[in-house]
Amino acid sequence: MTKKITPDEVELIGRWELINGRVVGDETCTKIEELVANHFEEITSDQTGWDTLYQNPEDNRYWELTYPQSHMQGGGPPVLTCISENEARKKYELGGNK
């Protein structure tokens, strides 16, 4: 089981590795997948559908899942970044309290 996010973590950057001729995600990719699937609550996606906003119910921090290497297949490995409530409200056009 993957560890939960710690209070000092503010960005997780996944990497792809070539192992036995196959491209696989590293431990950080696995942690990101675990967090968004089992620990975080999905709030919404941006207009492109590529960036997704999550919230950690344990500390209420907002997390943005992105794929910033658009030149790679599927946008490349994932990046999970902690963003402020103001950034989340502005980019994802959130109203009231969430």
N, C-alpha and C positions, 0 to 999 in steps of 0.2 A: 504494500500500500504506500502511495506517495505521501510525503509530508504535506501538511497544510502550509499555507503562506505564513510567513513570520512578519511581525510588525516592522522590521527593518528592511524588508524586501519592497522595492518600488518598481523594479523592472526585471522581467525574465525574458531572455533572448534565446530562442531555440536555434539549434544548428543542425544541419544535415551532415551525415557522415557516410562515406562509401565503405561498406563492409561486405566482403565476398561478392563484389560486383553489384551490390544493391545499395540504393540510397535509403537510409533509415534516419529517423529523428533521434537526437541525443536524449540524455536524461531530462534536460530542461523541456524539450518538446513533450515528453511523457508527463512531466509535472504539470505543464500548461493544460494538456488534455484532461488530466485528472481533476484539476481545479475547476475548469469550466463545466465538466460533465457532472461532478459530484459534490462540489463545495460552494461554488458561486451561483448566484441567481442571475439568469439572463434578463436584462432590462429591455433592450432594443438594439436594432442595427441602424447604421447610417443609411443615407439615400442610395449609396452604391451597393449596399449589401455585403461589402467586404469587411468593414469595421463593425465590431459588436461590443456593446457596453454591458458589463456585468457588475454586480455588487456583491461584496463579501458580507454575508449576514452576520458574521462574528464581530466585525469592527466597522461595518457600514462603508468601507472604502470602495470607491468606484475603480473598476479595472477595464481597460480597453484592449481588446484582442484585435491585432492587425497582422497583415502579411505584407510588410514593406518592400520586399524584394520582387516587385511586379514583373521583372524580366525573367523570373524563374517559373517553372511549372507550378500552378496552383498558388502563385504569389510567394512561393518560398516558405521557409520555416516560420512558425508563429512567433509573435512578440506580444507579451502581456505587460501592459504598463499601467501603473497607478496614476489616475488623473483626479484633479480636484472636482468637487461638486459643481463649481462654476463652469469648468471646462466641459463637464458632462452635460450640463443643462444647455450650454451654448451649442455644442456640436450636434447633440442628439435631440435638441428642441424639446427638452423635458419641461413639463409644467409643474405646478405644485410640488408637494413633498412626495418623494419616492423612497 
